[in-house]
């Protein structure tokens, strides 16, 4: 049994499963798909119609292979991976001769198609590598999902979304501090019910060009809504909500399941979540080992007696216990808080994504097999992606995201004046950040963003020169007067006027201005947090006393609150690009 109480997968030697098909130019996997018959023969699934089924056990197959070494393989369109030959090399001289002779014996066949390039094969083997660390870990499972189905645990949270959607995708990634399960003893809090120790909300854009991963501090004080939870007897129990409690108690406490954390994050961020994935301490050890280690960097010597991490300053490759110690340490780095640990976790996850995306991983079937097994065994997911095939559908859908366009950010917080051991949401910074993600705006400048025409920003006009008529075209009742009062009393703009209700209703707020009012428009846009899409320049200059026109739309929530999402990461929001290889723990 593994960490989640699941049965172990059947014994399969991955190096014996991959064969080259010259008709397609690709390596393909062959698996035993049925139980052995009474005669001891196992059914085999072939990679191409022209490839005859290989019958019998391993001894019989070796005999067939030895026969082919004498020139009897002209009708067999497959040859082995180099890894297969290497795994059988010890003391098997006859088989080595057969493997070496295979290419020469294929001269009687039609000319095979050219081999796929390294990148092409990487796509076949690793379509899901950029889904995220846990999704990415399932990369090789595209070919073996039937075998891996039994590895995955799932929880019915009362929300069953399709695995793949045409719109943006929001996936809640959770790491629990539970000490239950294999490999978890000695970590976390003794007797913990499994709180949300690490939580990341990953947003993938609708066009799949970029992704934003928001780390949520576990010690942040927040409100947890009431949530329905499925019981073992099939009934549903609603756990009452709480106000002013630590975020990490949204999982485990009072019997809360991942659906409670799901609903808490939705309420906090305003983002609709599609799926969740949860793992425990053992997942970090297994995944980091499966990829052959993850490179991390320490800006100074680290000696943390609590996490047992000892590292000299500089770059290191960590795996297993040492990798887990790295993502759990905090007492000797930064401020010694959970926020400093979050930065370590972001560095580690960024490096792991790069490692999973690398040719070294994607071109190694054996490594992919280990990674697939480790990832699926580590996962507990919602029912919408509760099979390996659905998980692979999601992984392939997200595979278009380039690591250069993945940004990690931490939800902004402030020290809690009532409890120094906790933090509270910094709404002034968090709200614009959430709006930016809600609007599907990237925290990373993509090629598409860079290709946009760059214009020189207008010089902002002083507040005393900002002349504007404000009308209400969809905002709350009294929004126009509220905005004028705010402009005059808070921003010092005496030339602002309430022009009543607009003649039309708008979904989005709009500011109309003439070319010679660009400076005024720039000032007003900055005050109100107007996105570039809200600015409409008219033709021809305006007269000296002609005002601009500000029409408040349905997106207007209140004077002083940003109307639209910012065009760039708000100031003061900690963030790091996943492709940045020069990040070191301080």
Secondary structure as GFF3:
##gff-version 3
##sequence-region A 1 586
A	DSSP	three_ten_helix	14	16	.	.	.	ID=ss1
A	DSSP	beta_strand	18	21	.	.	.	ID=ss2
A	DSSP	beta_strand	26	29	.	.	.	ID=ss3
A	DSSP	alpha_helix	58	67	.	.	.	ID=ss4
A	DSSP	pi_helix	68	72	.	.	.	ID=ss5
A	DSSP	beta_strand	78	80	.	.	.	ID=ss6
A	DSSP	alpha_helix	82	87	.	.	.	ID=ss7
A	DSSP	alpha_helix	93	102	.	.	.	ID=ss8
A	DSSP	three_ten_helix	104	106	.	.	.	ID=ss9
A	DSSP	alpha_helix	118	125	.	.	.	ID=ss10
A	DSSP	alpha_helix	133	136	.	.	.	ID=ss11
A	DSSP	three_ten_helix	139	142	.	.	.	ID=ss12
A	DSSP	alpha_helix	145	148	.	.	.	ID=ss13
A	DSSP	three_ten_helix	149	151	.	.	.	ID=ss14
A	DSSP	beta_strand	153	155	.	.	.	ID=ss15
A	DSSP	beta_strand	169	176	.	.	.	ID=ss16
A	DSSP	beta_strand	196	204	.	.	.	ID=ss17
A	DSSP	beta_strand	211	215	.	.	.	ID=ss18
A	DSSP	beta_strand	220	224	.	.	.	ID=ss19
A	DSSP	beta_strand	227	230	.	.	.	ID=ss20
A	DSSP	beta_strand	236	239	.	.	.	ID=ss21
A	DSSP	beta_strand	242	246	.	.	.	ID=ss22
A	DSSP	three_ten_helix	247	250	.	.	.	ID=ss23
A	DSSP	three_ten_helix	253	255	.	.	.	ID=ss24
A	DSSP	alpha_helix	258	269	.	.	.	ID=ss25
A	DSSP	beta_strand	275	279	.	.	.	ID=ss26
A	DSSP	alpha_helix	281	290	.	.	.	ID=ss27
A	DSSP	beta_strand	294	298	.	.	.	ID=ss28
A	DSSP	beta_strand	302	304	.	.	.	ID=ss29
A	DSSP	beta_strand	309	311	.	.	.	ID=ss30
A	DSSP	beta_strand	314	318	.	.	.	ID=ss31
A	DSSP	alpha_helix	320	328	.	.	.	ID=ss32
A	DSSP	alpha_helix	338	357	.	.	.	ID=ss33
A	DSSP	alpha_helix	359	362	.	.	.	ID=ss34
A	DSSP	alpha_helix	365	378	.	.	.	ID=ss35
A	DSSP	beta_strand	380	382	.	.	.	ID=ss36
A	DSSP	three_ten_helix	383	385	.	.	.	ID=ss37
A	DSSP	alpha_helix	388	398	.	.	.	ID=ss38
A	DSSP	three_ten_helix	403	405	.	.	.	ID=ss39
A	DSSP	beta_strand	406	410	.	.	.	ID=ss40
A	DSSP	beta_strand	413	415	.	.	.	ID=ss41
A	DSSP	beta_strand	423	425	.	.	.	ID=ss42
A	DSSP	alpha_helix	427	438	.	.	.	ID=ss43
A	DSSP	alpha_helix	447	451	.	.	.	ID=ss44
A	DSSP	three_ten_helix	463	465	.	.	.	ID=ss45
A	DSSP	beta_strand	468	472	.	.	.	ID=ss46
A	DSSP	alpha_helix	479	489	.	.	.	ID=ss47
A	DSSP	beta_strand	496	501	.	.	.	ID=ss48
A	DSSP	beta_strand	510	513	.	.	.	ID=ss49
A	DSSP	three_ten_helix	515	517	.	.	.	ID=ss50
A	DSSP	alpha_helix	518	528	.	.	.	ID=ss51
A	DSSP	three_ten_helix	532	534	.	.	.	ID=ss52
A	DSSP	beta_strand	535	537	.	.	.	ID=ss53
A	DSSP	beta_strand	548	552	.	.	.	ID=ss54
A	DSSP	beta_strand	575	577	.	.	.	ID=ss55
###
